[in-house]
């Protein structure tokens, strides 16, 4: 081979290597990778613990979660969920409502569009002991999604919500949905999972309960497409109009896009343990449940939108200090380093309500004119990198 041709070949190989390297940096993990990260052994272990088949650890003590009946005190279950979600580095809130109810809600703030919210949720209370299918199955799916997705950076905000007192009137989700509507929160989708692990004839059929409310049909279509795109061993059955008897209905009532993902009630393939102490792990079809959890993780991962790994965070968020938070008038921010760029305040509906320049390490924002509520601070520079934070206005 002539020297000139050899040089051209070497350059071509070098360019190919650079392209492959940049492709890896640009795209990083894919939705398929996140779906494949679902662990059958992990969800089984969590399901056994949360339905009281095996002991687990809560607050450093070895315990058995025998039941999650709200009227009999399900504090142990709530504490378990808080610890599980907190261990993923998520911001977790216990939101009280009514006399004894408490929702467990964790937030993974989007780095580009923090006001765009996608909710993955399930109720964690039960009617009787164990409640493996109803609804430890949905609860554990939320926990598995949090385990996997919390490791990555998403453009949109993901909320992992676990509702209390569903079994006595959807009380937890009603309280949350109404408050979100009152605040004009920009909730784009709600994926509610309730009883998603029983399949007696092993046909892997599942229901998508939907109604023509907001963009709920788009959620339906995306779930159906995900099954075929990622070769999931599932068969969808659309139920329209969908049932009013689970937490998605609370969001329909205030005009949000939502669906119910669950086992095939439409063809009466319902667990014989329903609302009894016989709703135990022995009735669960683990192969079917595994596919259902993968579908739920795939949906939230797709809508969260993975941020390219080639675009780093502008700031080390662990070193940023915002004080006081909540605040009434002035908000002080220590960025940890000196930067030059812009700072925006965005309200819960996604509207930019303030814009200022930043040139240094410290920022002071006057927020006395803002209405009370939750806001996002987005700091960016000319290179297109950004970081996002949340604060509350009293």
Secondary structure, 3 states (H helix, E strand, C coil): CCHHHHHHHHHHHHHHHHHHHHHHHHHCCCHHHHHHCCCHHHHHHHHHHHCCCCCEEECCEEECCCECCHHHCCHHHHHHHHHHHHCCCCEEEEEEECCCEEEEEEEECCCCEEEEEEEEEEECCCCCECCHHHHHHHHHHHHHHHHHHCCCCECEEEEEEEECCHHHCCHHHHHHHHHHHHCCCCEEEEEEECCCCCCCCCCCEEEEECCCCCCHHHHHHHHHHHHHHCCCCCEEEEECCCCCCCCHHHHHCCCCCEEEEEECHHHCCCCCCCCCCCCCHHHCCHHHHHHHHHHHHHHHHHHHCECCCCCCCCCCHHHCEEECCCECCEEEEEEEEEEEEEEEEEECCCCEEEEEEEEEEEEEEECCCCCCEEEEEEEECCCCCEEEEEEEEC
